[in-house]
Structures are given as C-alpha cells and as structure tokens.
Amino acid sequence: MKARLIHLLACLCLLAPGIAEARGTAACDFLSKSDVENVTGKPVISVRQQPLNICAGLCESTNGTQCQFKDRNSNSLALDLYWPPYALGDWVATYRKIDRSDRHAQTADISDLGAPALWSYRRDRAYGVLRIIDGDRVHFAIRLQGENKGDVALANARALATLVLARLRAK
C-alpha cells in the first residue's frame, strides 16, 4: 500500500509538474518583496521562485512552489506553499514529532493564527520554520535563515504568515 502511494505521488509529479503555477497560485503570488522588506526591515536583493515537486518523501504534497527572498548578507526567508492532493497522514502530529525530536530546537504550538501552526527554531543554526496546516485546503511554511534572535524570527514569521493566510483565504 505504501509503495503504491509513493508510486502515485511520483506519477503525479511527472505528469503534472507546476500545477500550482499553472493555476496562478504560486508562492510568490502570496508574498512580495515589499512584504518581506516591511516586516524584516531589511532590503531584499533577490527573489527566486521554484517548484517544490520532489521532496524525497518528506513533503505532504508534490504540488507546491517556493518563493525565496535574500538580503545582501545572504540571509534568506522563504515561503513554501503546498496544495492538495496531500499524502495520507496527520501532518500536524508528524511535524510536531520531527521538530521535538531535535534536542537543539526550541519548539512551540502557535494557536493565534486561525490555523494549526508549529514553530521550530535553532539558535545555533539561526534557522526557524513556522508551519501552518490550513485544513485540507493548503499547507505552507515560512522559513527564515540568518536571524540570530528567536523572538525576532518568530515575530517576523507570524506577521508574514498572517499576510499569507489572509491572501489565501481571499482567493
């Protein structure tokens, strides 16, 4: 059964690459350079969008895109956006287990965004990720690399997630 599911996901990936982009629902449609600059207070020097359709079994969907923003110090912030179909499973529980298994990570459930969300931050790597699971409609993550203060990283991720959720729900 599991092998069949993996095969099905691989076929979907090969037969329909870029579905999210074709529907006009790519990650960069929901977060802009000016959004990132306004929230972080740092100028963005590059924006790159790429498909997220091969995740080596670590993503809940092969129907996704990433929008990555970099500043002049090579710090990055990315929005990973995943659309149905999703692999079977409870992704909130899966992410919680993964995040909490890292003894160096500070983790927390975030309950004030209007959708289940999980925060994980590693100060030693200056890396944080806020994952939002908005039912069966869309899953996304805000990833920050280079912010040395966990509270600042979380505040930035929350602000950007709030913007993304509002735009997703308006579409």
HELIX and SHEET records of a PDB file:
HELIX    1   1 LYS A    2  LEU A   15  1                                  14    
HELIX    2   2 ILE A   19  ALA A   22  1                                   4    
HELIX    3   3 ALA A   27  ASP A   29  5                                   3    
HELIX    4   4 LYS A   33  THR A   40  1                                   8    
HELIX    5   5 TRP A   91  SER A  101  1                                  11    
HELIX    6   6 ARG A  123  ARG A  125  5                                   3    
HELIX    7   7 GLY A  150  ALA A  170  1                                  21    
SHEET    1   A 7 VAL A  44  PRO A  51  0                                        
SHEET    2   A 7 GLY A  64  ASP A  71 -1                                        
SHEET    3   A 7 SER A  76  TYR A  82 -1                                        
SHEET    4   A 7 VAL A 138  GLN A 145 -1                                        
SHEET    5   A 7 TYR A 127  ASP A 134 -1                                        
SHEET    6   A 7 ALA A 117  ARG A 122 -1                                        
SHEET    7   A 7 GLN A 106  ILE A 110 -1                                        
END                                                                             
